[in-house]
Amino acid sequence: MSDAAETTVVAPPQFVRVKRPRRLLSLAHSYVVGMNRRLAHEMSRVGGGSWEVVAAAPKYFDGSDLRPVRLELRADEPCRVVPLNAYFTRRPHLFLYGRQLRSLLREGWDAVHAWEEPYILAGGEVAWWTPRDSALVFRTAQSINKTYPLPFSLVERYAMHKAAGWICSGSLVEQTLSARRGYDKPRARIPLGVDTEAFRPDPEAGRNVLQKLGWAGGAPVIGYLGRFVPDKGLNLLTAALDEVPGEWRALFVGAGPSESQLREWASKYGDRVRICTDVTHDFVPAYLNAMTVLCAPSQTMPNWKEQFGRMVVESFAAGVPFIGSDSGEIPFVVRDSGLIVGEKDVAGWARAIGELIASPGQRRVLADKGLQRTRDEFAWPVVARQYLNFFERVLAEKRN
């Protein structure tokens, strides 16, 4: 046998470069409520093999805009959820996550999404502990250009210096912040999403609620959903209802410091008005389906105006016609899919409510428009894709 025949040629090893999924940490105090983690869930689903998404949430939160809530984890969470200790949670501006967050932020994230305001202490904490090779993106809802006192002004300046970009949901917030110092970063305006599995037209669920209230059949139900505070326009709505002719019922779902004033007004209407303060997040869609129309008469206050209006897209998704005030972002979200009335126009509100509850045809047109826009703009998969596209853009700009 020749030498050539005995020689074995060994091919050099072939190395195949495997592209790893990008890693995203999405952090929010509102994630303490399971339904609020839908964005993280959908980013995980939509991201597929391209993104590994992990959510982080406080183990307990007692903020002014939430009921005291303990973190409840579901067995079928589409992404990993990291429970974090949180302190001083009765005051959202002052709460802190603690050192557990520092360890989490050092786990090699490509992008860190902080659904916290950059001027609060927790926002500064996230910025301080996020490594420089991770792209930090805040989600903010500042619709009024405010000058914050110390230390919040310094926290905001530092946090936005560290940030690689920011996200808002409304045109007013974008307009307000785009000219503000420190916000000259990549930005995206992405609407709030709505859970179309929970919020959907469900006549049977609505009938069950009406039966529970002892209202089976009968007059149309004028609904309100939200906090019982002056900012939300309860005084205007009750004054308008006093002028709405014909038969109607009113259903107020929420809680807040104006409850006693609301009950005092409701006492003159007896069984025609119900105030429900014990409706948990899971049952809100059913109560919404019990309403003939949903009203959001939000008012512009010196230090607040509606930044988006989550109830708008929830009513769209449930197929419930919507009437909103011309305050803040509401008209820009509603467009031609609902009715807009002046935030001080009591007679206009009475007229709009009266005409809409008397017109099944107009209600059907508005409901159809809202449902179509839900599918096109507000369904969570649509919203989640926009978030991931923005993170891709921020990472590309950071590399360059």
DARAMO-V673311 format. One record per pair of residues at least 4 apart in sequence whose C-alpha atoms are under 8 Angstrom apart, sorted by the first residue. I is the first residue (numbers start at 1). J is the second residue. Records with the same first field share a line. If there is no record, write none. Layout:
I = J, J
//
This chain:
1 = 5, 6
2 = 6
3 = 7
20 = 50
21 = 49, 50, 51, 52
22 = 50, 51, 52, 109, 110
23 = 51, 52, 53, 54, 108, 109, 110, 111
24 = 51, 52, 53, 54, 109, 110, 111, 112, 113
25 = 53, 54, 55, 56, 109, 111, 112, 113
26 = 40, 53, 54, 55, 56, 112, 113, 114, 115
27 = 31, 55, 56, 57, 112, 113, 114, 115, 116
28 = 32, 56, 57, 58, 114, 115, 116
29 = 57, 58, 61, 115, 116
30 = 36, 37, 57
31 = 35, 36, 37, 55, 56, 57, 58
32 = 36, 37, 57, 58, 59, 60, 61, 69, 70, 71, 72
33 = 37, 69, 70, 71, 72
34 = 38, 71, 72, 73, 74
35 = 281
37 = 41, 55
38 = 42, 195, 380
39 = 43, 193, 380, 383, 384
40 = 44, 53, 54, 55, 79, 384
41 = 45, 77, 78, 79
42 = 46, 47, 380, 381, 384
43 = 47, 53, 381, 384, 385, 387, 388
44 = 48, 51, 52, 53, 78, 79
45 = 78
46 = 381, 384, 385
47 = 51, 52, 385, 388
48 = 52
53 = 79, 80
54 = 79, 80, 81, 82
55 = 79, 80, 81, 82
56 = 81, 82, 83, 84
57 = 71, 81, 82, 83, 84
58 = 71, 83, 84, 85, 86, 97
59 = 70, 71, 83, 84, 85, 86
60 = 68, 69, 70, 71, 85, 86
61 = 66, 68, 69, 70, 86, 89, 90
62 = 66, 67, 68, 69, 89, 90, 91
63 = 67, 68, 89, 90, 91, 92
64 = 90, 91, 92
71 = 83
73 = 77, 81
77 = 81
84 = 97, 100, 101
85 = 97, 98, 100
86 = 95, 96, 97, 98
87 = 95, 96, 97, 98
88 = 92, 94, 95, 96
89 = 94, 95, 96
90 = 95
91 = 95
92 = 120
93 = 119, 120, 121, 122
94 = 120, 121, 122
95 = 121, 122
96 = 121, 122, 125
97 = 101, 122, 125
98 = 102
99 = 103
100 = 104
101 = 105, 126, 129
102 = 106, 129, 130
103 = 107
105 = 109, 129, 130, 131
106 = 129, 130, 131
108 = 134
109 = 134
110 = 133, 134, 135, 395
111 = 134, 135, 136, 137, 391, 395
112 = 130, 134, 135, 136, 137
113 = 136, 137, 138, 139
114 = 123, 126, 136, 137, 138, 139
115 = 138, 139, 140
116 = 120, 122, 123, 138, 139, 140
117 = 123, 138, 139, 140, 141
118 = 123, 124, 138, 140, 155, 156, 159, 160
119 = 123, 124, 152, 153, 154, 155, 156, 157, 159
120 = 124, 152, 155, 156
121 = 125, 152, 155
122 = 126
123 = 127, 155, 156, 159
124 = 128, 155, 156, 158, 159
125 = 129
126 = 130
127 = 136, 158, 159, 162, 163
128 = 159
130 = 134, 136
132 = 162
135 = 163, 164, 165, 394, 395, 398
136 = 162, 163, 164, 165
137 = 163, 164, 165, 166, 167
138 = 163, 165, 166, 167
139 = 166, 167, 168
140 = 166, 167, 168
141 = 168, 169, 170, 173, 307
142 = 173, 176, 177, 307
143 = 172, 173, 174, 176, 177, 304, 305, 306, 307, 328
144 = 173, 176, 303, 304, 305
145 = 176, 177, 180
147 = 153
148 = 152, 153
149 = 153
150 = 154
151 = 155
152 = 156
153 = 157
154 = 158
155 = 159
156 = 160
157 = 161, 181, 182
158 = 162
159 = 163
160 = 164, 182, 183
161 = 182
163 = 185
164 = 185, 186, 394, 398
165 = 183, 185, 186, 187, 394
166 = 183, 185, 186, 187, 188
167 = 187, 188, 189, 190
168 = 173, 174, 187, 188, 189, 190, 191
169 = 173, 189, 190, 191, 192, 307, 308
170 = 174, 189, 190, 191, 307, 308, 329
171 = 175, 189, 329, 332
172 = 176, 307, 328, 329
173 = 177, 307
174 = 178, 189
175 = 179
176 = 180
177 = 183
178 = 183, 184
179 = 183, 184
180 = 184
186 = 394
188 = 390
190 = 383, 386, 387
191 = 308, 377, 378, 383
192 = 308, 310, 378, 383
193 = 313, 378, 379, 380, 383
194 = 199, 313, 314, 317, 374, 378, 379, 380
195 = 199, 379, 380
196 = 200, 317, 379, 380
198 = 285
199 = 285, 314, 315, 317, 318
200 = 285, 317, 318, 319
201 = 289, 317, 318, 319, 320
202 = 206, 286, 289, 318
203 = 207, 289, 290
204 = 208
205 = 209, 286, 287, 289, 290
206 = 210, 286, 287, 288, 289, 290, 291
207 = 211, 216, 290
208 = 212
209 = 213, 286, 287, 290
210 = 214, 215, 216, 217, 290
211 = 215, 216
213 = 274
219 = 247, 248, 249
220 = 247, 248, 249, 291, 292, 357
221 = 248, 249, 250, 251, 290, 291, 292, 293
222 = 248, 249, 250, 251, 291, 292, 293, 294, 295, 353
223 = 250, 251, 252, 253, 288, 291, 292, 293, 294, 295
224 = 250, 251, 252, 253, 294, 295, 296
225 = 252, 253, 254, 288, 294, 295, 296, 311
226 = 232, 253, 254, 255, 311
227 = 232, 254, 255, 256
228 = 232, 234, 254, 255, 256, 257, 258, 259
229 = 233, 234, 256, 257, 258
230 = 234, 235, 258, 299
231 = 298, 299, 300, 301, 304, 305
232 = 296, 297, 298, 299
233 = 237, 296, 297, 298, 299, 343
234 = 238, 262, 297
235 = 239
236 = 240, 297, 343, 344, 346
237 = 241, 295, 297, 346, 349
238 = 242, 265
239 = 243, 346
240 = 244, 346, 347, 349, 350
241 = 350
243 = 347, 350
244 = 350, 351, 353, 354
245 = 354
248 = 272
249 = 272, 273
250 = 272, 273, 274
251 = 273, 274, 275, 276, 291
252 = 273, 274, 275, 276
253 = 275, 276, 277, 279, 287
254 = 275, 276, 277, 278, 279
255 = 259, 276, 277
258 = 262
259 = 263
260 = 264
261 = 265
262 = 266
263 = 267, 275
264 = 268
265 = 269
266 = 270, 273, 274
269 = 273
279 = 283, 284
280 = 284
283 = 287
284 = 288
285 = 289, 318
286 = 290
287 = 291
288 = 294, 315, 318, 320
289 = 318, 320
291 = 320
292 = 320, 321, 357
293 = 320, 321, 322, 323, 356, 357
294 = 315, 320, 321, 322, 323
295 = 322, 323, 324
296 = 311, 322, 323, 324, 325
297 = 323, 324, 325, 343
298 = 305, 306, 324, 325, 327, 343
299 = 305, 306, 325, 327, 343
300 = 304, 305, 306, 327, 328, 343
301 = 305
305 = 327, 328, 329
306 = 327, 328, 329, 330
307 = 328, 329, 330
308 = 328, 329, 330, 333
309 = 313, 329, 330, 333
310 = 314
311 = 315
312 = 316, 322, 330, 333, 334
313 = 317, 370, 374, 378
314 = 318
315 = 319, 320, 321, 322, 370
316 = 320, 321, 322, 367, 369, 370, 371, 373, 374
317 = 370, 371, 374
318 = 371
319 = 367, 368, 370, 371
320 = 363, 367
321 = 338, 363, 364, 366, 367, 370
322 = 337, 338, 339, 366
323 = 338, 339, 340, 341, 352, 353
324 = 330, 331, 338, 339, 340, 341
325 = 330, 331, 340, 341, 342, 343
326 = 330, 331, 340, 341, 342, 343
327 = 331, 342, 343
329 = 333
330 = 334
331 = 335, 340
334 = 338, 339, 340
337 = 366, 367, 369, 370
338 = 366, 370
339 = 352
341 = 345, 348, 349, 352
342 = 348, 349
345 = 349
346 = 350
347 = 351
348 = 352
349 = 353
350 = 354
351 = 355
352 = 356
353 = 357
354 = 358
355 = 359
356 = 360, 362, 363
357 = 363
359 = 363
360 = 364
361 = 365
362 = 366
363 = 367
364 = 368
365 = 369
366 = 370
367 = 371
368 = 372
369 = 373
370 = 374
371 = 375
372 = 376
373 = 377, 378
374 = 378, 379
375 = 379
376 = 382
377 = 382, 383
378 = 382, 383
379 = 383
380 = 384
381 = 385
382 = 386
383 = 387
384 = 388
385 = 389
386 = 390
387 = 391
388 = 392
389 = 393
390 = 394
391 = 395
392 = 396
393 = 397
394 = 398
395 = 399
396 = 400
//
